[in-house]
Amino acid sequence: MAKKFTLGKGLSALIPEEPENDVEQSSRILVSINKIKSDDEQPRKLFDSEKIAELAESIKVHGIIQPLILKKNSNEQYTIVAGERRWRAAKMAGVTEIPAIMMELSDKDTLEISLIENIQREDLNPIEEAVAFRKLLNDFEITQEELSKRIGKSRVAIANTIRLTNLDERVQQYIIESILSEGHGRVLLAINDKQRQYEVAQQVIDEKLSVRELERLVKRINDDVEKDRLNSNTGELNPYYKEIKNQLQNYFGTKVNISNKKNKGKIEIEYYSEEDLQRILDIINI
């Protein structure tokens, strides 16, 4: 009988070190490798072929020590919930049957287990992680607070990761391929125009710019854009208000506008998504 799953904070809640009783033991079965398929909603999309080959060699010698987590489909096939690397390596090693634990899981629980497993093993790239976070929040209506508790990351960290999906898709691909770092991506978010994001990303790659060097470049770009905007209006901010504006932009990590007339005016803080708004609210403790 398949075992029902109550969501915990990690894989230890799912796979005990030792079977506690006969029910736990009986949930471990051998499944034909040909009846197992990967999950299309699996957060992880890229797999290192060299590491898979190394794992395959280990499996040839030691076998598969930790069982896969599977859920049964209606057509006598099984979908991987956790353990796709082991499954891929087992196929490469010529294994015909794989030890597995069967679980009755909702789509939400399936995605969450996959996400937790990959986060704990640091297997996801930042974009895969961002897409998975966004899917859990949007499709399954989990709040940022709930997600924070379940995966052990702060709400600000989650919101900042999700913001990476606002980057130009070509820039996102650079992060997926580790051509650019997550830090580079965060800085590029300060550029509103996506084509300009891509152009600056190309400059970062060509000139091998560090994150700090990119911060200075983006600041110059945004300062020039803002200067052009102000020059097109009635007047230009004096140095005092310019300095305040720059400090606010650095503090909030987004574009800030200040309008001033006769020592009165307003401050506008821009945001580009609901998650971005929540990140700003968290910064000012609202």
C-alpha positions in Angstrom: 0.0 0.0 0.0 1.3 3.4 -0.9 2.2 5.6 2.1 0.5 8.9 2.6 2.8 11.9 3.1 2.6 14.7 5.6 4.7 17.6 4.6 7.8 18.3 6.7 10.8 20.6 6.5 13.1 18.2 4.7 13.7 14.8 3.2 14.3 13.3 6.6 10.6 13.7 7.1 10.1 11.7 4.0 12.8 9.0 4.2 13.7 7.9 7.7 17.2 6.6 8.2 15.9 3.2 9.3 12.4 1.6 8.9 10.3 2.3 11.9 7.9 -0.7 11.4 6.6 -3.2 9.0 4.5 -0.6 7.2 7.5 1.5 6.5 9.5 -1.5 5.3 6.7 -2.7 3.0 6.5 0.7 1.3 10.0 0.0 -0.2 9.7 -1.9 -3.4 11.7 -2.7 -6.5 10.4 -1.1 -9.7 11.3 -1.8 -13.3 13.4 1.1 -14.6 11.4 1.0 -17.8 8.2 1.9 -15.9 9.7 5.1 -14.4 9.5 8.5 -16.0 10.7 11.9 -15.1 8.3 14.6 -13.9 7.7 17.4 -16.4 7.2 19.8 -13.5 10.5 18.9 -11.9 12.3 22.2 -10.9 15.6 21.0 -12.1 16.1 21.1 -15.9 19.9 20.7 -16.4 21.9 17.7 -15.3 25.7 17.5 -15.4 26.5 14.5 -17.6 30.0 14.0 -16.1 28.5 13.8 -12.6 25.8 11.4 -13.8 28.5 9.2 -15.2 30.5 9.3 -11.9 27.3 8.3 -10.1 26.7 5.5 -12.5 30.1 4.0 -11.8 29.4 4.2 -8.1 26.1 2.5 -8.6 27.8 -0.3 -10.5 29.9 -1.0 -7.4 27.7 -0.1 -4.5 24.2 -0.2 -5.9 21.5 2.4 -5.2 21.7 3.1 -1.4 18.9 5.6 -1.1 15.5 4.7 -2.7 13.8 6.9 -5.2 10.5 8.6 -4.2 7.8 7.7 -6.8 4.1 8.2 -7.3 2.0 5.8 -9.3 0.2 7.0 -12.4 -3.1 5.5 -13.7 -1.3 3.6 -16.6 0.9 1.5 -14.4 3.8 3.9 -14.8 5.6 5.8 -12.1 6.6 9.4 -11.9 9.8 10.5 -10.1 9.2 12.8 -7.1 12.8 12.7 -5.8 15.9 11.0 -7.1 16.1 11.8 -10.9 19.9 11.9 -10.8 19.9 8.3 -9.4 17.4 7.2 -12.0 19.5 8.7 -14.9 22.7 7.2 -13.5 21.0 3.8 -12.9 20.0 3.7 -16.6 23.5 4.5 -17.6 24.8 1.7 -15.3 22.5 -0.8 -16.9 20.4 -1.3 -13.8 17.0 -2.9 -14.6 15.2 -2.5 -11.2 15.4 0.4 -8.7 14.5 0.5 -5.0 11.7 3.0 -4.4 9.2 4.3 -1.9 5.7 4.8 -3.2 3.8 7.9 -2.0 0.3 9.3 -2.5 1.0 13.0 -3.3 -0.8 16.0 -4.6 0.8 18.0 -7.4 1.7 20.7 -4.9 3.4 18.2 -2.5 5.2 16.6 -5.5 6.7 20.0 -6.6 7.5 20.9 -3.0 9.4 17.7 -2.3 11.4 18.1 -5.6 12.2 21.6 -4.7 13.3 20.8 -1.1 15.5 17.9 -2.3 17.2 20.1 -4.9 17.7 23.0 -2.5 19.1 20.8 0.2 21.6 19.3 -2.3 22.2 22.7 -4.0 21.3 21.2 -7.3 19.1 24.0 -8.7 20.5 27.0 -10.6 19.1 30.4 -9.5 16.6 30.6 -12.4 15.2 27.0 -11.8 14.8 27.9 -8.2 13.0 31.2 -9.1 10.6 29.5 -11.4 9.8 26.8 -8.8 9.2 29.4 -6.1 6.9 31.4 -8.4 5.0 28.3 -9.4 4.4 27.3 -5.7 3.3 30.9 -4.9 1.1 31.4 -7.9 -0.3 28.0 -8.9 -0.7 26.5 -5.4 -1.4 29.7 -3.5 1.3 29.2 -0.9 2.2 32.5 0.9 5.8 33.7 1.0 5.7 33.2 4.8 4.7 29.6 4.4 7.3 28.9 1.7 9.9 30.6 3.9 9.2 28.2 6.8 9.1 25.1 4.6 12.4 25.6 2.7 14.4 27.5 5.3 14.9 30.7 3.3 13.9 34.2 4.3 11.0 36.0 2.6 13.5 38.6 1.3 15.7 35.9 -0.2 12.7 34.2 -1.9 11.4 37.5 -3.3 14.9 38.5 -4.6 15.3 35.1 -6.3 11.9 35.3 -7.9 12.8 38.8 -9.3 15.3 37.1 -11.6 12.5 35.9 -13.7 11.9 39.6 -14.7 15.2 39.6 -16.5 15.5 39.4 -20.3 15.2 35.7 -21.2 18.6 35.7 -22.9 20.1 37.1 -19.6 18.3 34.3 -17.7 19.9 31.8 -20.0 23.4 33.2 -19.2 22.6 32.6 -15.5 21.4 29.1 -16.2 24.6 28.3 -18.0 26.7 30.0 -15.3 28.0 32.5 -17.7 26.7 35.2 -15.4 26.3 34.9 -11.7 23.1 35.4 -9.7 24.7 38.6 -8.3 25.1 39.9 -11.9 21.5 39.2 -12.5 20.3 41.1 -9.4 22.3 44.2 -10.5 20.9 44.0 -14.1 17.4 44.2 -12.7 18.0 47.9 -12.0 17.9 48.4 -15.8 14.2 48.6 -16.8 14.7 48.1 -20.6 15.2 44.4 -21.3 17.1 44.9 -24.5 19.5 47.2 -22.6 19.8 44.5 -19.9 20.9 42.1 -22.6 23.4 44.6 -24.1 24.9 45.3 -20.7 25.1 41.6 -20.0 27.1 41.1 -23.2 29.4 43.9 -22.0 29.9 42.1 -18.7 30.8 38.9 -20.5 33.1 40.5 -23.0 34.9 42.6 -20.4 34.7 40.0 -17.6 33.2 42.6 -15.2 32.8 41.7 -11.6 29.5 42.3 -9.8 31.0 45.4 -8.1 32.2 46.7 -11.5 28.7 46.1 -12.9 27.1 48.0 -10.1 29.2 51.0 -11.0 28.3 50.6 -14.7 24.6 50.3 -14.1 24.7 53.3 -11.8 26.3 55.4 -14.5 23.7 54.1 -17.0 20.8 54.9 -14.8 22.2 58.3 -13.8 22.5 59.2 -17.5 18.9 58.1 -18.2 17.7 60.1 -15.2 19.7 63.1 -16.2 18.1 63.0 -19.7 14.7 62.7 -18.1 15.2 65.6 -15.8 16.7 67.8 -18.5 13.5 67.2 -20.5 11.5 68.6 -17.6 11.4 72.1 -16.2 14.5 71.8 -14.1 17.2 69.6 -12.7 17.5 68.3 -9.1 20.1 70.2 -7.1 23.1 68.1 -5.8 21.6 67.6 -2.3 18.4 65.9 -3.7 20.5 64.0 -6.3 22.6 62.5 -3.4 19.5 61.5 -1.5 18.0 59.9 -4.6 21.2 57.9 -5.2 21.2 56.7 -1.6 17.6 55.6 -1.7 18.2 53.7 -5.0 21.1 51.9 -3.5 19.2 51.1 -0.4 16.0 49.7 -2.1 17.8 48.2 -5.1 15.3 49.8 -7.5 14.6 53.1 -9.3 13.6 56.0 -7.1 12.3 59.4 -8.3 12.3 62.6 -6.3 10.4 65.7 -7.4 10.9 68.9 -5.5 9.4 72.4 -5.7 9.8 75.1 -3.1 11.1 72.5 -0.6 8.0 70.3 -1.1 7.7 67.3 -3.2 7.3 63.5 -3.4 9.4 60.4 -3.4 8.4 57.5 -5.8 9.8 54.0 -5.3 9.3 51.8 -8.4 8.5 48.1 -8.2 8.0 45.6 -11.1 6.0 42.8 -9.6 4.1 41.8 -6.6 7.1 39.9 -5.3 9.3 43.0 -5.8 6.8 45.1 -3.9 6.9 42.6 -1.0 10.7 42.8 -1.0 10.6 46.6 -0.6 8.0 46.4 2.1 10.1 43.9 4.0 13.1 46.3 3.8 11.1 49.0 5.5 9.4 46.5 7.9 5.8 47.0 6.8 
